Amino acid sequence: MTILGFLIPLALVGGLAGLFFFRVLRSGRFEDLDGAANRILIDDPAGGEP
């Protein structure tokens, strides 16, 4: 019976982590992973901000 005191909070935390993960996936934060990686390699124009 004491194992339930450990498993129930663990299940709640796991469920909340899963919901948070799917919410972040649907928000579109991971749509263009290659764009940011390639953008850092492109030189800025000479007249831009310092």
Beta strands, then each sheet from edge to edge (+ up, - down):
end
